[in-house]
Amino acid sequence: MEKLSGLSHLFMTIFLHNFAAFMVIPAITDVTMAALCPGKDECSIAIYFSGLQHAVTILSCFSFTSFLHILGKSTLPDRERDMVKLPVLTHLCFTFFLYNFATFMTAPVIVDVTMSALCPGEIECSLAILLSGFQQAIIGLGSLVMMPLIGNLSDKYGRKALLTLPITLTIIPLAILAYSRGRNFFYAYYVFKILTSMFCEGSVHCLSLAYVEVVGDADNVPEGRRASAFGILSGIGSSAFVCGTLSSRFLSTASTFQVATAMAMLSAVYMRVFLPDSIVNDNLSTPIMSEGKLDGIVNQDEESDKKIQMFKTLPSIEDMLALLKSSLTFSQAAIVSFFSTLSDVGLHASLLLLLMPILAPALGEAKLLSIGLFFNCAHMILYSIAWSFWVPYAAALFSLLYVFSQPCIRSIASKQVGPCEQGKAQGFISGIGSFANVASPLLFSPLTALFLSERAPFNFPGFSIMCVGFASGHISYSCSNRKNLMQMIAFVQSLMIRAFPPISSERVSNLH
């Protein structure tokens, strides 16, 4: 009875706290409108402030709950060990936030800059469309080659050293437009953007995921919570997108690029000063590429005495094939990554911060991946067959569950390799996605354009969306954000994934 009395006091405290918090919700909208936009029915600044408040609140909750989790450790050594790790991950998250903030900040204004530089005074500009498509294709091809190389080099020289290059190179194109946005400067920006993006596009995300796995020791993030950490990192990128887009709303075009350049420089300086480097253990060899394991998987024919080459600084095609053959789960994750990226180029969702840490430990990454892809397919079908006013609201319900595919793929792939090859594995997955980025517009843009034109075989604009993407971005944008039929293939492939026990550092040492 004494315990029950203690719980009743706790329940009353929680009730009073939530009563006071929820009591003001019905009135806060009217107060906000009266304070920011008195006498008006609409107020865009209130929406922007609400988004900023949400993003900052999520980031603060992430840091505070991590701190409380550490304080809740049962033993003092565990608490002290995690207190050392918390600042490391905090520095990584802050660096990741600053980099994405600088990158996304220029997205709302780059279209206007392009139009004014290439086609001043005109409403349409075919040259801008041509250059944009060419830029996407070249960057995708470059990323396809560079991502596995960057990941491989990070395994050898450390994550921090390789993170320095893309974060620093990002400053160059931003600084050019910060200085001037004339025609000649735009072409200089265009060239440098292509060259730097081949190295930077996705590499910061890839290396950050590898850094989460290995920071000083292989147990930095327990395997049970690794999917949650990946989801939180993706959520921080989404928060940076919200904050960057919001900031550009209050700045001029010139000031936007100047602030973005300053934030990119700050991210590079902050990373170099505060972020510790990951320790590279030369005694650890790549476990899934070890000779003993390859003899049982790749070279099952005893008559074959060909020596399997270990990964070198420049990975060859044979190395990539051996990596795929050495683990069935990893190869399935690569297939899912290809078709999922082919269908959805750059999906960001801040809900990862809330639901991913809760559902991943309970359901497992493989099941959560299948659930996310299934609801993505349902989201696609809904957009392809209806254009009524209620469609965006109904489709928004699926966003609660279809945002988990990429973090789950990354987590599954991470658990199939050892600490010394996280960069190689994440870089390989990113390279597969980059190839899908190239293939998507080349394969499906003509079909989409056909069914949206007067030459369509039959009057059903949604048929192109159903065949090419099972979904589209916002329909009012003329299906500019295409997703494709291959999402269903990704979903079917995800059902075949069986998450085998992860490779631990002990198994690495036993192999040698």
C-alpha positions as CSV (number, residue, x, y, z in Angstrom):
1,M,0.0,0.0,0.0
2,E,2.9,2.3,0.7
3,K,4.2,1.7,-2.9
4,L,0.8,2.4,-4.3
5,S,0.6,5.6,-2.4
6,G,3.9,6.7,-3.8
7,L,2.7,6.0,-7.3
8,S,-0.5,7.9,-6.8
9,H,1.5,11.0,-5.9
10,L,3.5,10.5,-9.1
11,F,0.3,10.1,-11.1
12,M,-1.1,13.3,-9.7
13,T,2.0,15.2,-10.5
14,I,2.0,14.0,-14.1
15,F,-1.7,14.8,-14.4
16,L,-1.3,18.4,-13.1
17,H,1.7,19.0,-15.4
18,N,-0.1,17.8,-18.5
19,F,-3.3,19.5,-17.5
20,A,-1.4,22.8,-17.4
21,A,0.4,22.1,-20.7
22,F,-2.6,21.0,-22.7
23,M,-4.9,23.7,-21.3
24,V,-3.3,26.4,-23.4
25,I,-3.3,24.5,-26.7
26,P,-6.8,25.7,-28.0
27,A,-5.9,29.3,-27.3
28,I,-2.3,29.4,-28.5
29,T,-3.2,29.7,-32.2
30,D,-5.3,32.8,-31.6
31,V,-2.6,34.3,-29.4
32,T,0.0,33.6,-32.1
33,M,-2.1,35.1,-34.9
34,A,-2.9,38.2,-32.8
35,A,0.7,38.8,-31.9
36,L,2.3,38.1,-35.3
37,C,-0.4,39.0,-37.9
38,P,-3.1,41.1,-36.2
39,G,-6.3,41.4,-38.2
40,K,-5.2,38.8,-40.8
41,D,-6.7,35.4,-41.6
42,E,-3.4,33.9,-42.8
43,C,0.1,34.2,-41.4
44,S,3.1,32.6,-43.0
45,I,5.5,33.8,-40.4
46,A,3.6,31.8,-37.7
47,I,4.0,28.7,-39.8
48,Y,7.8,29.3,-40.1
49,F,8.1,30.0,-36.4
50,S,6.2,26.8,-35.6
51,G,8.5,24.7,-37.8
52,L,11.6,26.3,-36.2
53,Q,10.2,25.7,-32.7
54,H,9.5,22.0,-33.6
55,A,13.0,21.4,-35.0
56,V,14.8,23.1,-32.1
57,T,12.6,21.2,-29.5
58,I,13.4,17.9,-31.1
59,L,17.2,18.5,-31.1
60,S,17.0,19.6,-27.5
61,C,15.0,16.6,-26.5
62,F,17.5,14.3,-28.2
63,S,20.4,15.7,-26.2
64,F,18.5,15.8,-22.9
65,T,17.1,12.3,-23.1
66,S,20.6,11.0,-24.0
67,F,21.9,12.7,-20.9
68,L,19.1,11.2,-18.8
69,H,19.7,7.7,-20.2
70,I,23.3,7.9,-19.1
71,L,22.4,9.1,-15.6
72,G,20.1,6.1,-15.4
73,K,22.9,3.7,-15.7
74,S,22.9,1.2,-12.9
75,T,26.7,1.2,-12.3
76,L,29.1,4.1,-12.1
77,P,31.6,2.6,-14.7
78,D,28.8,2.3,-17.3
79,R,27.7,5.9,-16.5
80,E,31.3,7.3,-16.8
81,R,31.9,5.4,-20.0
82,D,28.8,6.7,-21.7
83,M,29.4,10.2,-20.4
84,V,32.7,10.1,-22.4
85,K,30.8,8.9,-25.5
86,L,27.9,11.5,-25.3
87,P,30.0,14.5,-26.2
88,V,31.6,12.6,-29.1
89,L,28.2,11.9,-30.7
90,T,26.9,15.4,-29.8
91,H,29.9,16.9,-31.8
92,L,29.1,14.6,-34.7
93,C,25.4,15.5,-34.7
94,F,26.2,19.3,-34.5
95,T,28.6,19.0,-37.3
96,F,26.1,17.1,-39.4
97,F,23.4,19.7,-38.6
98,L,25.6,22.6,-39.6
99,Y,26.7,21.0,-42.9
100,N,23.1,20.2,-43.9
101,F,21.9,23.6,-42.7
102,A,24.4,25.3,-45.1
103,T,23.5,22.9,-47.9
104,F,19.7,23.2,-47.6
105,M,19.7,26.9,-47.0
106,T,20.4,27.7,-50.6
107,A,17.8,25.3,-52.1
108,P,14.9,27.8,-52.1
109,V,16.8,30.5,-53.9
110,I,19.0,28.6,-56.4
111,V,16.2,28.4,-58.9
112,D,15.8,32.2,-59.0
113,V,19.6,32.6,-59.3
114,T,19.7,30.1,-62.2
115,M,16.9,31.8,-64.0
116,S,18.3,35.3,-63.6
117,A,21.8,34.2,-64.7
118,L,20.8,32.1,-67.7
119,C,17.5,33.5,-68.9
120,P,17.0,37.0,-67.4
121,G,13.5,38.4,-67.7
122,E,12.0,35.1,-69.0
123,I,9.5,32.9,-67.4
124,E,10.7,29.6,-68.9
125,C,14.3,28.5,-69.6
126,S,15.0,25.3,-71.4
127,L,18.8,25.8,-70.9
128,A,18.3,25.7,-67.2
129,I,16.4,22.4,-67.5
130,L,19.1,20.9,-69.7
131,L,22.0,21.9,-67.5
132,S,20.1,20.7,-64.4
133,G,19.6,17.2,-65.9
134,F,23.2,17.1,-67.1
135,Q,24.4,18.1,-63.6
136,Q,22.4,15.3,-61.9
137,A,23.6,12.6,-64.3
138,I,27.3,13.6,-64.0
139,I,27.1,13.9,-60.2
140,G,25.4,10.5,-60.0
141,L,28.1,8.8,-62.1
142,G,30.8,10.5,-60.1
143,S,29.3,9.5,-56.8
144,L,28.9,5.9,-58.0
145,V,32.7,5.7,-58.4
146,M,33.7,7.9,-55.4
147,M,31.4,6.6,-52.6
148,P,33.0,3.1,-52.3
149,L,36.4,4.7,-52.6
150,I,35.7,7.3,-49.9
151,G,34.3,4.6,-47.6
152,N,37.3,2.4,-48.2
153,L,39.8,5.3,-47.5
154,S,37.9,6.1,-44.3
155,D,38.5,2.6,-43.0
156,K,42.2,3.2,-43.5
157,Y,42.8,6.8,-42.6
158,G,39.9,7.5,-40.2
159,R,36.5,9.1,-40.5
160,K,37.5,12.6,-39.5
161,A,40.2,12.9,-42.2
162,L,37.7,11.9,-44.9
163,L,34.9,14.0,-43.4
164,T,37.2,17.1,-43.7
165,L,37.4,16.9,-47.5
166,P,33.7,17.0,-48.5
167,I,32.8,19.5,-45.8
168,T,35.6,21.8,-46.9
169,L,34.9,21.4,-50.7
170,T,31.3,22.3,-50.1
171,I,32.4,25.8,-49.2
172,I,33.8,26.6,-52.7
173,P,30.6,26.7,-54.8
174,L,28.7,28.5,-52.1
175,A,31.5,31.2,-51.8
176,I,31.3,31.8,-55.5
177,L,27.7,32.8,-55.5
178,A,28.2,34.6,-52.2
179,Y,30.6,36.9,-54.0
180,S,28.5,37.4,-57.2
181,R,25.6,35.8,-59.0
182,G,26.4,37.1,-62.5
183,R,26.4,34.8,-65.6
184,N,30.1,34.1,-65.6
185,F,30.1,33.4,-61.8
186,F,27.1,31.2,-62.2
187,Y,29.0,29.1,-64.8
188,A,31.9,28.9,-62.4
189,Y,29.6,27.8,-59.7
190,Y,28.0,25.2,-62.0
191,V,31.4,23.6,-62.8
192,F,32.6,23.6,-59.3
193,K,29.3,22.3,-58.0
194,I,29.6,19.3,-60.4
195,L,33.2,18.6,-59.4
196,T,32.7,18.9,-55.7
197,S,29.3,17.1,-55.6
198,M,30.8,14.0,-57.2
199,F,32.9,13.8,-54.0
200,C,30.5,15.4,-51.5
201,E,27.1,14.1,-52.6
202,G,26.2,11.6,-49.9
203,S,29.7,11.2,-48.5
204,V,29.1,13.2,-45.4
205,H,26.0,11.1,-44.6
206,C,27.8,7.9,-45.4
207,L,30.9,8.7,-43.3
208,S,28.7,10.0,-40.4
209,L,26.9,6.6,-40.3
210,A,30.2,4.8,-40.3
211,Y,31.5,7.2,-37.5
212,V,28.4,6.3,-35.4
213,E,29.5,2.7,-35.5
214,V,33.2,3.2,-34.7
215,V,34.2,6.0,-32.3
216,G,37.2,4.8,-30.4
217,D,35.8,1.3,-29.9
218,A,33.5,-1.0,-31.5
219,D,30.9,-0.8,-28.6
220,N,30.3,3.0,-29.0
221,V,26.7,2.3,-30.1
222,P,25.3,-1.1,-29.0
223,E,24.0,-3.2,-31.8
224,G,20.5,-3.1,-30.4
225,R,20.4,0.7,-30.5
226,R,22.3,1.2,-33.7
227,A,19.1,1.6,-35.8
228,S,17.9,4.2,-33.4
229,A,21.1,6.1,-33.7
230,F,20.9,6.0,-37.5
231,G,17.3,7.2,-37.4
232,I,18.2,10.0,-35.1
233,L,21.0,11.1,-37.4
234,S,18.6,11.1,-40.3
235,G,16.1,13.1,-38.2
236,I,18.8,15.7,-37.5
237,G,19.4,16.1,-41.2
238,S,15.6,16.7,-41.6
239,S,15.7,19.3,-38.8
240,A,18.5,21.0,-40.6
241,F,16.4,21.1,-43.7
242,V,13.6,22.8,-41.8
243,C,15.9,25.3,-40.2
244,G,17.8,26.1,-43.4
245,T,14.6,26.6,-45.4
246,L,13.2,28.8,-42.7
247,S,16.3,30.9,-42.5
248,S,16.3,31.6,-46.3
249,R,12.8,33.0,-45.9
250,F,14.1,36.0,-43.9
251,L,17.3,36.7,-45.9
252,S,18.0,38.3,-49.3
253,T,19.5,36.1,-52.0
254,A,23.0,37.6,-51.5
255,S,22.8,37.2,-47.8
256,T,21.5,33.6,-48.1
257,F,24.7,32.5,-49.9
258,Q,26.9,34.5,-47.6
259,V,25.3,33.0,-44.4
260,A,25.4,29.5,-46.0
261,T,29.1,29.9,-46.8
262,A,29.8,31.0,-43.2
263,M,27.8,28.1,-41.8
264,A,29.7,25.7,-44.0
265,M,33.0,27.1,-42.8
266,L,31.8,26.9,-39.2
267,S,31.0,23.2,-39.7
268,A,34.4,22.5,-41.0
269,V,36.2,24.4,-38.2
270,Y,33.9,22.9,-35.5
271,M,34.5,19.4,-36.9
272,R,38.3,19.8,-36.9
273,V,38.5,21.3,-33.4
274,F,36.0,19.3,-31.4
275,L,35.3,16.0,-33.2
276,P,37.7,13.3,-32.2
277,D,39.0,10.9,-34.8
278,S,37.9,7.3,-35.0
279,I,40.6,4.9,-34.0
280,V,41.9,2.7,-36.8
281,N,43.0,-0.7,-35.5
282,D,45.5,-2.1,-37.9
283,N,45.2,-5.5,-36.2
284,L,41.6,-5.9,-37.4
285,S,41.2,-7.2,-40.9
286,T,38.0,-7.1,-42.8
287,P,36.0,-10.0,-41.4
288,I,33.7,-10.7,-44.3
289,M,36.6,-10.6,-46.7
290,S,38.8,-12.9,-44.7
291,E,40.3,-15.8,-46.5
292,G,38.6,-18.4,-44.3
293,K,35.1,-17.0,-44.8
294,L,35.6,-16.5,-48.5
295,D,36.8,-20.1,-48.9
296,G,33.5,-21.3,-47.5
297,I,31.3,-18.8,-49.5
298,V,32.9,-17.6,-52.6
299,N,35.4,-20.3,-53.4
300,Q,33.5,-23.4,-52.6
301,D,35.1,-25.3,-55.4
302,E,38.2,-26.9,-53.9
303,E,39.9,-27.1,-57.3
304,S,40.0,-23.4,-57.5
305,D,43.2,-22.2,-55.8
306,K,42.9,-18.5,-56.9
307,K,43.8,-16.2,-54.1
308,I,41.1,-13.7,-53.2
309,Q,42.6,-10.2,-53.1
310,M,42.0,-8.2,-50.0
311,F,40.5,-4.7,-50.4
312,K,43.0,-2.2,-51.5
313,T,42.9,1.6,-51.5
314,L,41.2,1.5,-54.9
315,P,38.6,-1.2,-54.7
316,S,38.2,-3.3,-57.9
317,I,35.1,-4.8,-59.4
318,E,36.3,-8.2,-58.0
319,D,36.4,-6.7,-54.5
320,M,32.9,-5.4,-54.8
321,L,31.6,-8.7,-56.1
322,A,33.4,-10.6,-53.4
323,L,31.8,-8.2,-50.8
324,L,28.4,-9.0,-52.2
325,K,28.9,-12.7,-52.3
326,S,30.4,-13.0,-48.8
327,S,27.1,-12.0,-47.0
328,L,23.6,-12.8,-48.3
329,T,22.0,-10.3,-46.0
330,F,24.4,-7.5,-47.1
331,S,23.8,-8.3,-50.8
332,Q,20.0,-8.1,-50.2
333,A,20.4,-4.8,-48.4
334,A,22.4,-3.5,-51.4
335,I,19.5,-4.6,-53.7
336,V,16.9,-3.0,-51.5
337,S,19.1,0.2,-51.4
338,F,19.2,0.3,-55.2
339,F,15.5,-0.1,-55.9
340,S,14.5,2.1,-52.9
341,T,16.8,4.9,-54.0
342,L,15.7,4.5,-57.6
343,S,12.1,5.1,-56.4
344,D,12.7,7.8,-53.8
345,V,15.6,10.2,-54.3
346,G,16.3,12.0,-51.1
347,L,13.3,11.4,-48.7
348,H,13.6,13.3,-45.5
349,A,11.2,13.0,-42.5
350,S,11.6,14.5,-39.1
351,L,9.4,11.8,-37.6
352,L,12.4,9.5,-37.6
353,L,13.5,11.2,-34.4
354,L,10.3,10.1,-32.6
355,L,9.3,6.7,-34.0
356,M,12.6,5.1,-35.1
357,P,14.1,4.7,-31.6
358,I,10.8,3.2,-30.4
359,L,9.9,0.7,-33.2
360,A,13.4,-0.5,-34.2
361,P,14.2,-2.3,-31.0
362,A,10.7,-3.8,-30.7
363,L,10.2,-5.0,-34.3
364,G,13.7,-5.3,-35.7
365,E,15.2,-3.6,-38.7
366,A,14.2,-6.2,-41.2
367,K,10.5,-6.1,-40.3
368,L,10.5,-2.3,-40.0
369,L,12.1,-2.0,-43.5
370,S,9.3,-4.1,-45.0
371,I,6.7,-2.1,-43.2
372,G,8.2,1.2,-44.4
373,L,8.4,0.0,-48.0
374,F,4.8,-1.4,-47.9
375,F,3.4,1.9,-46.8
376,N,5.5,3.7,-49.3
377,C,3.9,1.6,-52.1
378,A,0.4,2.3,-50.6
379,H,1.3,6.0,-50.6
380,M,2.3,5.7,-54.3
381,I,-0.9,4.0,-55.4
382,L,-3.1,6.6,-53.6
383,Y,-1.4,9.5,-55.4
384,S,-1.6,7.7,-58.8
385,I,-5.4,7.2,-58.8
386,A,-6.8,10.4,-57.2
387,W,-6.3,14.1,-57.2
388,S,-9.0,15.3,-54.9
389,F,-8.3,17.8,-52.1
390,W,-8.3,15.1,-49.5
391,V,-5.5,13.1,-51.1
392,P,-2.6,15.0,-49.5
393,Y,-4.2,14.6,-46.1
394,A,-4.8,10.9,-46.5
395,A,-1.3,10.3,-47.9
396,A,0.2,12.2,-45.0
397,L,-1.1,9.3,-42.7
398,F,1.4,7.0,-44.5
399,S,4.3,9.3,-43.7
400,L,4.3,7.9,-40.2
401,L,5.6,4.6,-41.4
402,Y,7.2,4.9,-44.8
403,V,10.2,6.9,-43.7
404,F,12.2,4.0,-42.2
405,S,13.6,2.4,-45.3
406,Q,17.0,4.1,-45.5
407,P,17.9,4.0,-41.8
408,C,16.9,0.3,-41.6
409,I,19.0,-0.5,-44.7
410,R,22.0,1.3,-43.2
411,S,21.6,-0.5,-39.9
412,I,21.2,-3.9,-41.5
413,A,24.3,-3.4,-43.6
414,S,26.2,-2.1,-40.6
415,K,25.6,-5.2,-38.6
416,Q,26.9,-7.5,-41.4
417,V,30.4,-6.0,-41.4
418,G,33.0,-5.4,-38.8
419,P,34.2,-2.1,-37.2
420,C,37.1,-1.8,-39.6
421,E,35.0,-1.8,-42.7
422,Q,32.0,0.3,-41.8
423,G,33.2,3.0,-44.2
424,K,33.5,0.5,-47.1
425,A,30.1,-0.9,-46.5
426,Q,28.3,2.4,-46.1
427,G,30.1,3.8,-49.1
428,F,29.1,0.8,-51.2
429,I,25.4,1.3,-50.3
430,S,25.7,5.0,-51.1
431,G,27.3,4.1,-54.5
432,I,24.4,1.8,-55.3
433,G,22.0,4.7,-54.5
434,S,24.0,7.1,-56.7
435,F,23.7,4.8,-59.6
436,A,20.0,4.7,-59.1
437,N,20.0,8.5,-59.1
438,V,21.5,8.4,-62.6
439,A,19.2,5.7,-63.9
440,S,15.9,7.1,-62.6
441,P,15.6,10.3,-64.8
442,L,17.1,8.5,-67.9
443,L,14.6,5.6,-67.7
444,F,11.4,7.2,-66.5
445,S,11.4,10.9,-67.5
446,P,10.3,10.1,-71.1
447,L,7.4,7.9,-70.0
448,T,6.2,10.5,-67.5
449,A,6.4,13.3,-70.1
450,L,4.4,11.1,-72.6
451,F,1.5,10.6,-70.3
452,L,1.4,14.2,-69.3
453,S,1.4,15.4,-72.9
454,E,-1.4,15.6,-75.5
455,R,0.2,12.5,-77.2
456,A,-0.7,10.2,-74.4
457,P,-2.2,6.8,-75.6
458,F,-5.2,7.3,-73.3
459,N,-6.3,10.0,-70.9
460,F,-5.0,8.8,-67.6
461,P,-2.1,11.0,-66.3
462,G,-2.0,8.8,-63.2
463,F,-1.1,5.8,-65.3
464,S,2.4,7.2,-65.8
465,I,2.7,7.8,-62.1
466,M,1.5,4.2,-61.3
467,C,3.9,2.6,-63.8
468,V,6.9,4.9,-63.3
469,G,6.5,5.5,-59.6
470,F,3.4,4.2,-57.9
471,A,3.7,7.7,-56.5
472,S,4.8,11.2,-57.3
473,G,5.8,14.1,-55.4
474,H,3.3,16.9,-55.2
475,I,1.0,16.6,-58.2
476,S,0.7,20.3,-58.7
477,Y,4.4,20.4,-59.5
478,S,3.8,18.3,-62.7
479,C,5.3,15.2,-61.2
480,S,8.7,16.8,-60.8
481,N,9.5,14.5,-57.9
482,R,9.2,11.1,-59.5
483,K,9.3,7.7,-57.8
484,N,9.2,4.5,-59.7
485,L,7.7,1.1,-60.0
486,M,10.9,-0.4,-58.5
487,Q,9.7,0.4,-55.0
488,M,7.6,-2.7,-55.2
489,I,10.7,-4.7,-56.1
490,A,12.4,-3.2,-53.1
491,F,9.5,-4.2,-50.9
492,V,9.5,-7.8,-52.2
493,Q,13.3,-8.1,-51.8
494,S,13.1,-6.7,-48.2
495,L,10.7,-9.6,-47.3
496,M,13.5,-12.0,-48.2
497,I,16.1,-10.4,-45.8
498,R,16.9,-12.5,-42.8
499,A,19.0,-10.5,-40.3
500,F,21.8,-12.9,-39.4
501,P,23.7,-12.4,-36.1
502,P,26.0,-9.3,-36.5
503,I,29.7,-9.6,-36.9
504,S,31.5,-8.6,-33.6
505,S,35.0,-7.6,-33.0
506,E,35.6,-10.9,-31.2
507,R,34.7,-12.8,-34.3
508,V,37.1,-10.6,-36.2
509,S,40.0,-11.5,-33.9
510,N,39.1,-15.2,-34.1
511,L,39.3,-15.2,-37.8
512,H,42.9,-14.3,-37.6
